[in-house]
Amino acid sequence: MLNQKIYFPEEQVACVFPKQPADLARTISTLGLKDGYPVIVLIGGDIQEKQATVTSGAIETLAKVAEEMSALVICGGTDMGVMAEIGQTRKQNGYKFPLVGITLKELVTWPGGPQSRHFLWWGKTRWKLAPHYSHFILVPGAEFGDESSWIVDAAAILSKGHRSVTILINGGNVSRKDIELSVANGRPVIALGGTGRLANELAGEPRQDLITVVPGNAENRVDEAVRAAISDIEQSTSGAH
């Protein structure tokens, strides 16, 4: 299992490349991460201008909760949208909570990293990894969404004995898959309404078990919902996270 440092202009970040899901526990150990964190899985994508203010405020709130509750945040790790914003927010506030980017090694690059020589569905340019993450796990796969099962498994390992939650901001088809896997694994989902796309769709649908919709612009309610979801309570069954 390959591991290396990625050198960004302001920092260096540990990165591991597991080859199969069975490697994941050892991957996490290689990164120096312990298990037993409250875990926030943050999902979503491009931020539309219309929802930018609401989204930025919601991410500020999530980051503050993560810092104050010593939580670990898992996100996609590419330098766009929600994934870039959480890294910028962590940096700007001097937060130290672990921020783990999990994405596909064949579709991304970094300073000094690989360049695409074959056609990708959006062109020939790999997505850049976002700065200001603390760790990256780059996994096998041919298209975005292939990393979703890895994210679910990583959250289960890292939140052992504690609670975890999936937070949706905007989102599209990949986020829908992430939500389905979260619910199938007993992980509650909080969709932040008003942040666009899938989150707004869910806000208009009948309530579903394990899925809660909170207005993204109601910062106190976002704060309370996330704190309640990851409060440090031992799980009664090993399968629930």
ZIBELPE-V599105 format. One record per residue. RES is the residue in one letter. PSI is psi in degrees with one decimal (999 if undefined). OMEGA is omega in whole degrees, 0 to 359 (* if undefined). Layout:
RES | PSI | OMEGA
RES | PSI | OMEGA
//
This chain:
M | 118.2 | 183
L | 139.2 | 170
N | 149.9 | 183
Q | 171.0 | 172
K | 138.6 | 172
I | 127.1 | 185
Y | 104.1 | 171
F | 164.7 | 182
P | -34.1 | 184
E | -2.4 | 187
E | 163.8 | 171
Q | 143.3 | 188
V | 134.2 | 177
A | 138.4 | 182
C | 135.3 | 180
V | 146.7 | 184
F | 80.6 | 178
P | 149.2 | 182
K | -24.9 | 182
Q | 157.4 | 183
P | -29.7 | 179
A | -18.0 | 180
D | -6.1 | 194
L | -43.0 | 180
A | -41.4 | 179
R | -34.6 | 176
T | -47.7 | 181
I | -40.4 | 177
S | -41.4 | 179
T | -34.7 | 179
L | -7.3 | 181
G | 16.2 | 178
L | 133.1 | 175
K | 166.2 | 169
D | 175.3 | 178
G | 27.0 | 172
Y | 147.8 | 155
P | 137.7 | 186
V | 133.1 | 171
I | 120.2 | 173
V | 111.0 | 183
L | 119.9 | 182
I | 151.4 | 180
G | 179.0 | 184
G | -130.1 | 186
D | 137.9 | 180
I | 117.5 | 178
Q | 147.7 | 184
E | -37.4 | 182
K | -31.8 | 182
Q | 8.2 | 188
A | -42.4 | 183
T | -46.3 | 179
V | -43.4 | 183
T | -45.1 | 180
S | -42.0 | 178
G | -40.4 | 180
A | -41.4 | 180
I | -36.8 | 174
E | -44.1 | 180
T | -45.1 | 179
L | -44.5 | 181
A | -40.3 | 179
K | -43.4 | 177
V | -44.8 | 180
A | -43.4 | 181
E | -46.1 | 185
E | -26.5 | 181
M | 10.1 | 180
S | 43.5 | 180
A | 164.1 | 173
L | 137.4 | 180
V | 130.4 | 173
I | 132.0 | 178
C | 176.5 | 186
G | -30.7 | 170
G | -3.2 | 177
T | 158.2 | 189
D | 66.0 | 177
M | 150.4 | 170
G | -138.3 | 181
V | -38.4 | 185
M | -38.5 | 175
A | -39.0 | 185
E | -40.1 | 181
I | -36.1 | 176
G | -43.5 | 178
Q | -41.7 | 180
T | -42.5 | 177
R | -44.9 | 181
K | -48.8 | 185
Q | -31.6 | 181
N | -1.3 | 181
G | 26.5 | 182
Y | 153.4 | 183
K | 4.5 | 180
F | 142.2 | 178
P | 132.0 | 178
L | 108.8 | 189
V | 119.7 | 176
G | 123.9 | 177
I | 115.5 | 181
T | -172.5 | 190
L | 124.0 | 185
K | -29.4 | 183
E | -11.2 | 186
L | 2.4 | 184
V | 165.5 | 174
T | 178.2 | 184
W | 172.1 | 179
P | 118.9 | 183
G | 6.7 | 184
G | -175.0 | 185
P | 153.6 | 174
Q | 148.1 | 183
S | 135.3 | 173
R | -4.2 | 179
H | 163.0 | 186
F | 128.6 | 171
L | 162.4 | 189
W | -23.0 | 178
W | 0.7 | 181
G | -150.2 | 182
K | 9.1 | 182
T | 124.9 | 176
R | 153.2 | 173
W | 140.1 | 176
K | 145.0 | 170
L | 145.8 | 181
A | 141.4 | 172
P | 169.1 | 173
H | 16.7 | 167
Y | 159.8 | 178
S | -26.1 | 182
H | 152.0 | 172
F | 141.5 | 170
I | 111.8 | 183
L | 118.9 | 193
V | 163.9 | 178
P | 154.3 | 176
G | 156.7 | 185
A | -20.3 | 181
E | 150.6 | 181
F | 135.6 | 189
G | -26.8 | 177
D | -20.3 | 179
E | -9.0 | 188
S | -43.0 | 180
S | -32.1 | 177
W | -39.5 | 179
I | -44.3 | 179
V | -46.0 | 182
D | -39.9 | 179
A | -41.4 | 179
A | -38.2 | 179
A | -42.5 | 180
I | -46.9 | 186
L | -24.9 | 181
S | 16.9 | 183
K | 123.5 | 180
G | -0.5 | 182
H | -177.5 | 182
R | 155.6 | 175
S | 161.6 | 183
V | 148.4 | 173
T | 128.2 | 179
I | 124.4 | 179
L | 124.5 | 170
I | 123.3 | 188
N | -115.9 | 175
G | 157.8 | 178
G | -140.0 | 185
N | -38.5 | 178
V | -41.6 | 178
S | -35.4 | 177
R | -41.2 | 176
K | -42.7 | 178
D | -42.1 | 181
I | -45.2 | 180
E | -42.6 | 179
L | -38.0 | 177
S | -49.3 | 181
V | -41.1 | 179
A | -26.7 | 180
N | 10.5 | 176
G | 17.1 | 180
R | 123.3 | 180
P | 153.7 | 181
V | 133.1 | 173
I | 116.2 | 177
A | 129.0 | 182
L | 98.6 | 182
G | 148.3 | 181
G | -2.2 | 179
T | -0.6 | 173
G | 166.9 | 171
R | -123.7 | 188
L | -39.4 | 180
A | -39.5 | 178
N | -35.4 | 176
E | -46.5 | 181
L | -32.4 | 179
A | -25.7 | 181
G | 0.2 | 182
E | 158.7 | 175
P | 148.0 | 182
R | 137.9 | 179
Q | 150.9 | 175
D | 138.2 | 177
L | -4.7 | 177
I | 121.5 | 179
T | 138.5 | 176
V | 127.2 | 178
V | 135.7 | 178
P | 127.1 | 183
G | -23.2 | 181
N | -0.7 | 178
A | 81.5 | 191
E | -37.2 | 179
N | -39.2 | 179
R | -38.1 | 175
V | -47.7 | 179
D | -50.0 | 182
E | -41.8 | 182
A | -42.8 | 181
V | -42.8 | 178
R | -42.9 | 180
A | -36.1 | 184
A | -31.5 | 184
I | 14.4 | 179
S | 147.1 | 193
D | 79.5 | 181
I | 129.4 | 179
E | 136.3 | 180
Q | 141.0 | 182
S | -23.5 | 178
T | 144.1 | 185
S | -19.5 | 183
G | -8.8 | 183
A | 136.0 | 177
H | 999 | *
//
